[in-house]
Amino acid sequence: MDVKYINPFLSAVKNVFETMIEVPYTLGKPTIKKDMTSTFEISGIIGISGEVTGCVVVSFPEKIALELASAMLGEKLEKVDSDCTDAIGEIANMVAGDAKKDFPQTNTTISVPSVVLGMHRIAFPKGVPIISIPCQTDKGAFAIDVAIKMT
């Protein structure tokens, strides 16, 4: 997996977190994910199709999803509801939109993200390592999981 396909998403997460929701974070050391389940309970899944296929998953524990959604909406959310999932979907959508501008393939489509709740199996492409990048904010941890291949 070439970093030129991963870096646009890492830059996009940085941009969204620092400028749109104003929650700074740091990247941890990438590891190879051993299973195909989401890392945390609430995930924004960004699909990639065309010359490059796969997905990028931005995954949050419930507590962090509530904190980020609250920061984004400017009001304290107490439970994961449609407002929270809409906010997480919008964060993932902003990441996807920002990544598109730096993504190197012209014949590739980056989808509108979907949000899943719970520890679900993700449709990562088979035969490709899943790179998991832990992230830390002052509100807690989240993860960016990437599995992309050339078709």
Beta strands, then each sheet from edge to edge (+ up, - down):
strand 1: 25-27
strand 2: 31-33
strand 3: 42-50
strand 4: 52-60
strand 5: 108-110
strand 6: 114-117
strand 7: 130-137
strand 8: 140-150
sheet 1: 1+ 7- 2+
sheet 2: 1+ 7- 8+ 4- 3+ 5-
sheet 3: 1+ 7- 8+ 4- 3+ 6-
end
